[in-house]
């Protein structure tokens, strides 16, 4: 399961690079009008009085990304119940590292933007880590990086994603609709009841989950949270019609992983990473928002992850990953500055007007992420291996 997860995430990370390059080529060439038209293609679903009318861009961010968060929720639940987050000893190092990797970048961003009441809403942008991109970089290094560090990075990114879910739920919600919240609550209670009564039919969870997603979408709470809520109600173990034990959670996770890794995330990157850099000047990139994002990702993430890891190990609260050394841990800490898809997602929530900062926020995410990826790769490539 672990090897398959890492291989898929690594391949997805490489595909994300190509999707980003393609988006930048489209948005900075004669194909720019075609790219903009593609983003704003209207897609409408209507059933009686119920109407969902959004652009393709919003369907990707509000719809397909809900499936991505469903997968994250399934991974978090599986890891908590019996994986790399199932005990204090296993969660200690990635847990401390993830906390540092969220707190320090947020403080750096806040320092540069505390006097701007609009810009300060983006404090969570540099707190994210893109696990697909980061594992994709690690895959290029082969066996130069011990499996323990890959597990550390995976666990850290999962905790990071869990933190992002909490941040989105608390800080990035709009005016709430009482009716929609009521329907969403009833749907969630129904899902919990299905789990409690041992219902193993995956279709039942998806049908109620669809109602949950629509009601959350209409409620003012971000629709991706419906995916997480659905994931936590799907049973880890159940019995089929023949009383044979199986795992609905693992089956759904296995079925979704390919589509998320090779379709949803690359498509998300393509529709969000297209920044017209020809219209952005150096002076604009020196403003507080892009500077806060770039330094938050490239400096804040590595300081927070490595610093908190060092403290946890020195205080005997955690141990250095097996067969690794401090320089390798530092190299992986730099890779956590690859915010990319998660940072792009949060920027779409923090600044709903794409052009608010003339797209310097998105370009800053790309610069900070690519700098973290390149420097982290070089350090891991050049540093000596730890003695076995």
C-alpha positions as CSV (number, residue, x, y, z in Angstrom):
1,X,0.0,0.0,0.0
2,X,2.8,2.4,1.0
3,X,4.9,1.7,-2.1
4,X,1.9,2.1,-4.4
5,X,0.9,5.4,-2.7
6,X,4.4,6.8,-3.1
7,X,4.7,5.7,-6.8
8,X,1.3,7.2,-7.7
9,X,2.1,10.4,-5.9
10,X,5.5,10.7,-7.4
11,X,4.2,10.1,-11.0
12,X,1.4,12.6,-10.3
13,X,4.0,15.2,-9.2
14,X,5.9,14.9,-12.4
15,X,2.6,15.3,-14.3
16,X,1.8,18.4,-12.3
17,X,5.0,20.0,-13.6
18,X,4.0,19.4,-17.2
19,X,0.4,20.7,-16.5
20,X,1.9,23.9,-14.9
21,X,4.3,24.4,-17.9
22,X,1.4,23.9,-20.3
23,X,-0.8,26.4,-18.4
24,X,2.0,29.0,-18.5
25,X,2.6,28.5,-22.2
26,X,-1.1,28.9,-23.0
27,X,-1.5,32.0,-20.8
28,X,1.6,33.7,-22.2
29,X,1.2,33.1,-25.9
30,X,-1.3,33.7,-28.7
31,X,-3.4,30.9,-27.0
32,X,-4.2,33.1,-24.1
33,X,-7.8,33.9,-25.3
34,X,-8.4,30.2,-25.8
35,X,-7.1,29.5,-22.3
36,X,-9.4,32.1,-20.7
37,X,-12.4,30.9,-22.7
38,X,-11.7,27.3,-21.5
39,X,-11.6,28.5,-17.9
40,X,-15.0,30.3,-18.1
41,X,-17.0,27.7,-20.1
42,X,-20.4,27.7,-18.3
43,X,-21.5,24.3,-17.0
44,X,-25.1,24.0,-15.7
45,X,-27.0,21.2,-13.9
46,X,-30.6,21.8,-13.2
47,X,-33.1,19.5,-11.4
48,X,-36.4,21.2,-10.9
49,X,-35.8,24.3,-8.7
50,X,-32.3,23.1,-7.9
51,X,-29.7,24.8,-10.1
52,X,-25.9,24.6,-10.2
53,X,-24.6,27.0,-12.7
54,X,-20.8,27.6,-12.5
55,X,-17.8,28.1,-14.8
56,X,-15.5,25.2,-15.5
57,X,-12.9,26.9,-13.3
58,X,-15.4,26.8,-10.3
59,X,-16.5,23.2,-11.1
60,X,-12.9,22.1,-10.8
61,X,-12.2,24.0,-7.6
62,X,-15.5,23.3,-5.9
63,X,-16.4,19.9,-7.4
64,X,-13.4,17.9,-8.4
65,X,-11.4,19.2,-5.4
66,X,-14.1,17.8,-3.1
67,X,-13.1,14.4,-4.5
68,X,-9.5,15.2,-3.8
69,X,-10.4,16.1,-0.2
70,X,-12.4,12.9,0.0
71,X,-9.3,11.0,-0.8
72,X,-7.3,13.0,1.8
73,X,-10.0,12.2,4.4
74,X,-9.8,8.5,3.6
75,X,-6.0,8.5,3.8
76,X,-6.1,10.4,7.2
77,X,-8.6,8.0,8.6
78,X,-6.7,4.9,7.4
79,X,-3.4,6.2,8.8
80,X,-5.0,7.1,12.2
81,X,-6.6,3.7,12.5
82,X,-3.7,1.5,11.6
83,X,-0.9,3.4,9.7
84,X,1.8,6.0,10.2
85,X,-0.4,8.2,12.5
86,X,-1.7,5.4,14.7
87,X,0.5,5.9,17.7
88,X,2.3,8.7,19.6
89,X,5.7,7.5,18.6
90,X,4.8,7.4,14.9
91,X,3.1,10.8,14.9
92,X,5.6,12.6,17.1
93,X,8.2,13.8,14.5
94,X,5.9,14.5,11.6
95,X,3.4,16.1,14.0
96,X,5.9,18.6,15.4
97,X,7.4,19.2,12.0
98,X,3.9,19.9,10.5
99,X,3.1,22.4,13.3
100,X,6.3,24.2,12.7
101,X,5.7,24.1,9.0
102,X,2.4,25.9,9.4
103,X,3.2,28.4,12.2
104,X,6.4,29.9,11.0
105,X,5.3,30.5,7.3
106,X,2.1,32.1,8.6
107,X,4.0,34.4,10.9
108,X,6.4,35.4,8.1
109,X,3.5,36.2,5.8
110,X,1.7,38.1,8.6
111,X,4.8,40.2,9.4
112,X,4.8,41.5,5.8
113,X,1.1,42.0,5.5
114,X,-0.2,42.9,9.0
115,X,-1.0,46.5,8.0
116,X,-3.1,45.5,5.0
117,X,-6.6,44.2,6.1
118,X,-7.3,42.6,2.7
119,X,-3.8,41.0,2.2
120,X,-3.7,39.6,5.7
121,X,-6.4,37.1,4.8
122,X,-3.8,35.2,2.8
123,X,-1.8,34.2,5.9
124,X,-2.6,30.4,5.3
125,X,-1.3,30.4,1.7
126,X,2.4,29.5,2.5
127,X,1.4,26.9,5.2
128,X,0.6,24.2,2.7
129,X,2.7,21.3,1.3
130,X,2.0,19.6,-2.0
131,X,2.6,15.9,-1.3
132,X,2.5,14.9,-5.0
133,X,5.0,17.4,-6.1
134,X,7.3,16.8,-3.1
135,X,7.3,13.0,-3.5
136,X,7.8,13.5,-7.3
137,X,11.1,15.3,-6.5
138,X,12.1,12.5,-4.1
139,X,11.4,9.9,-6.7
140,X,14.0,11.4,-9.0
141,X,16.6,10.7,-6.3
142,X,15.9,6.9,-6.2
143,X,17.5,5.1,-3.3
144,X,19.7,8.1,-2.3
145,X,16.8,9.0,0.1
146,X,15.9,6.3,2.7
147,X,12.3,5.1,2.7
148,X,12.0,6.4,6.3
149,X,12.3,10.0,5.0
150,X,9.6,9.4,2.4
151,X,7.3,8.1,5.1
152,X,8.2,11.1,7.2
153,X,7.3,13.5,4.3
154,X,4.1,11.6,3.6
155,X,2.9,11.7,7.2
156,X,3.9,15.4,7.5
157,X,2.0,16.3,4.4
158,X,-1.1,14.3,5.6
159,X,-1.1,16.2,8.9
160,X,-0.5,19.4,6.9
161,X,-3.6,18.6,4.8
162,X,-5.6,18.0,8.0
163,X,-4.5,21.4,9.2
164,X,-5.5,23.0,5.9
165,X,-9.0,21.4,6.3
166,X,-9.4,22.9,9.8
167,X,-8.2,26.3,8.5
168,X,-10.6,26.2,5.6
169,X,-13.5,25.3,7.9
170,X,-12.8,28.0,10.4
171,X,-11.4,30.9,8.4
172,X,-12.7,30.6,4.9
173,X,-16.5,30.4,5.1
174,X,-18.9,33.0,3.9
175,X,-22.5,33.9,5.0
176,X,-24.2,30.7,6.0
177,X,-27.6,29.5,4.7
178,X,-29.7,28.1,7.5
179,X,-31.7,25.8,5.2
180,X,-28.6,24.4,3.5
181,X,-26.8,23.9,6.8
182,X,-29.9,22.0,8.1
183,X,-29.9,19.7,5.1
184,X,-26.1,19.2,5.4
185,X,-26.4,18.3,9.1
186,X,-29.2,15.8,8.3
187,X,-27.1,14.3,5.6
188,X,-24.1,13.9,7.8
189,X,-26.2,12.3,10.6
190,X,-27.6,9.9,8.0
191,X,-24.0,9.0,7.0
192,X,-23.1,8.4,10.6
193,X,-26.1,6.2,11.1
194,X,-25.2,4.1,8.0
195,X,-21.8,3.5,9.6
196,X,-23.2,2.8,13.0
197,X,-25.7,0.2,11.6
198,X,-23.0,-1.5,9.6
199,X,-24.2,-0.6,6.1
200,X,-21.4,-1.7,3.7
201,X,-23.0,-0.6,0.4
202,X,-20.7,2.0,-1.0
203,X,-23.5,3.4,-3.2
204,X,-25.5,4.4,-0.1
205,X,-22.6,6.5,1.1
206,X,-22.1,8.1,-2.3
207,X,-25.8,9.0,-2.7
208,X,-26.1,10.6,0.7
209,X,-22.6,12.1,0.2
210,X,-23.8,13.8,-3.0
211,X,-26.7,15.4,-1.1
212,X,-24.2,16.5,1.5
213,X,-21.9,18.1,-1.1
214,X,-24.7,20.0,-2.8
215,X,-26.1,21.3,0.5
216,X,-22.6,22.3,1.7
217,X,-21.9,24.0,-1.6
218,X,-25.1,26.1,-1.2
219,X,-24.5,26.7,2.6
220,X,-21.5,29.1,2.5
221,X,-19.1,26.5,3.9
222,X,-16.6,25.5,1.3
223,X,-17.8,22.4,-0.6
224,X,-14.5,20.5,-0.3
225,X,-15.2,19.9,3.4
226,X,-18.1,17.7,2.4
227,X,-15.5,15.3,0.9
228,X,-13.7,15.1,4.3
229,X,-16.9,14.6,6.2
230,X,-18.0,11.8,3.9
231,X,-14.6,10.1,4.2
232,X,-14.7,9.9,8.0
233,X,-18.1,8.1,7.9
234,X,-17.0,5.4,5.5
235,X,-16.3,2.2,7.5
236,X,-12.8,0.8,7.6
237,X,-14.0,-2.8,7.9
238,X,-17.4,-4.3,7.0
239,X,-18.9,-7.6,5.8
240,X,-20.4,-8.3,2.4
241,X,-23.5,-10.4,1.5
242,X,-21.4,-13.6,2.0
243,X,-20.2,-12.4,5.4
244,X,-16.7,-11.9,4.1
245,X,-14.7,-9.2,5.7
246,X,-13.5,-6.3,3.4
247,X,-12.6,-2.7,3.7
248,X,-15.0,-0.2,1.9
249,X,-12.6,2.6,2.8
250,X,-9.5,1.0,1.2
251,X,-11.5,0.0,-1.9
252,X,-12.8,3.5,-2.4
253,X,-9.3,5.0,-1.7
254,X,-7.7,2.6,-4.2
255,X,-10.4,3.4,-6.8
256,X,-10.0,7.2,-6.4
257,X,-6.3,7.4,-6.2
258,X,-5.6,7.0,-9.9
259,X,-8.2,9.6,-11.0
260,X,-7.1,12.1,-8.4
261,X,-3.4,11.7,-9.1
262,X,-3.6,11.6,-12.9
263,X,-6.7,13.7,-13.8
264,X,-8.1,15.9,-11.0
265,X,-4.8,17.4,-9.7
266,X,-3.2,17.9,-13.1
267,X,-6.5,19.6,-14.3
268,X,-6.5,21.7,-11.2
269,X,-2.9,22.8,-11.8
270,X,-3.7,23.6,-15.4
271,X,-6.7,25.8,-14.6
272,X,-5.1,27.6,-11.7
273,X,-1.4,28.0,-12.6
274,X,-1.9,30.0,-15.8
275,X,-0.4,33.3,-14.9
276,X,0.4,35.9,-17.6
277,X,3.9,36.8,-16.4
278,X,4.4,39.4,-19.2
279,X,2.1,41.8,-17.4
280,X,3.9,41.4,-14.0
281,X,6.9,43.7,-13.2
282,X,9.7,43.2,-10.7
283,X,8.3,46.1,-8.6
284,X,5.0,44.3,-8.3
285,X,6.7,41.1,-7.2
286,X,8.4,43.1,-4.4
287,X,5.1,44.0,-2.8
288,X,4.2,42.6,0.6
289,X,1.8,39.8,-0.6
290,X,4.2,38.0,-3.1
291,X,7.2,38.6,-0.8
292,X,5.3,37.1,2.2
293,X,4.3,34.1,0.1
294,X,7.7,33.4,-1.4
295,X,9.6,33.8,1.9
296,X,6.8,31.9,3.7
297,X,7.2,28.9,1.4
298,X,11.0,28.9,0.8
299,X,12.2,30.2,4.2
300,X,9.3,29.7,6.6
301,X,8.6,26.1,5.7
302,X,12.2,24.9,6.0
303,X,12.8,26.8,9.2
304,X,9.6,25.6,10.8
305,X,9.8,22.0,9.7
306,X,13.5,21.5,10.4
307,X,13.5,23.7,13.5
308,X,10.6,22.0,15.2
309,X,12.0,18.6,14.2
310,X,15.4,19.5,15.7
311,X,13.8,20.6,19.0
312,X,11.6,17.4,19.2
313,X,14.6,15.1,18.6
314,X,16.9,17.0,21.0
315,X,14.2,17.0,23.7
316,X,13.8,13.2,23.2
317,X,10.2,13.6,22.0
318,X,11.0,12.0,18.7
319,X,13.9,10.3,16.9
320,X,15.7,11.0,13.6
321,X,14.2,8.9,10.8
322,X,16.0,5.5,10.4
323,X,19.1,5.5,8.0
324,X,19.0,9.2,7.6
325,X,21.2,12.1,8.7
326,X,20.6,15.8,9.6
327,X,21.4,17.1,6.2
328,X,19.0,14.8,4.5
329,X,16.3,15.8,7.0
330,X,17.1,19.5,6.2
331,X,16.8,18.7,2.4
332,X,13.3,17.2,2.9
333,X,12.4,20.2,5.1
334,X,13.1,22.4,2.1
335,X,10.9,20.3,-0.1
336,X,8.0,21.0,2.2
337,X,8.1,24.5,0.8
338,X,6.5,23.2,-2.4
339,X,3.0,24.5,-1.6
340,X,1.8,24.5,-5.2
341,X,-1.7,22.9,-5.6
342,X,-2.7,23.3,-2.0
343,X,-1.4,26.9,-1.9
344,X,-3.1,27.7,-5.2
345,X,-6.3,26.3,-3.7
346,X,-6.1,28.4,-0.5
347,X,-5.3,31.5,-2.5
348,X,-8.6,31.0,-4.4
349,X,-10.4,31.0,-1.1
350,X,-8.4,33.9,0.5
351,X,-8.7,36.2,-2.5
352,X,-11.8,35.4,-4.4
353,X,-11.0,38.1,-7.0
354,X,-8.3,36.5,-9.1
355,X,-6.9,39.8,-10.2
356,X,-6.9,41.5,-6.8
357,X,-3.1,41.4,-6.6
358,X,-2.5,41.3,-10.4
359,X,-1.8,37.5,-10.2
360,X,1.5,38.2,-8.3
361,X,0.1,35.9,-5.5
362,X,-0.1,32.9,-7.9
363,X,3.3,33.7,-9.4
364,X,4.8,33.9,-5.9
365,X,3.5,30.4,-5.2
366,X,5.1,29.1,-8.3
367,X,8.4,30.8,-7.6
368,X,8.5,29.7,-3.9
369,X,7.5,26.2,-4.8
370,X,10.0,25.7,-7.6
371,X,12.8,27.3,-5.6
372,X,12.1,24.9,-2.7
373,X,12.0,21.9,-5.1
374,X,15.2,22.8,-6.9
375,X,17.3,23.6,-3.7
376,X,15.9,20.7,-1.8
377,X,16.7,18.3,-4.7
378,X,20.3,19.6,-5.0
379,X,20.9,19.2,-1.2
380,X,19.6,15.7,-1.2
381,X,21.5,14.8,-4.4
382,X,24.8,16.1,-3.1
383,X,24.7,15.2,0.5
384,X,26.4,11.9,1.6
385,X,24.2,9.0,2.5
386,X,23.7,8.1,6.2
387,X,25.6,4.9,7.2
388,X,23.2,2.0,7.3
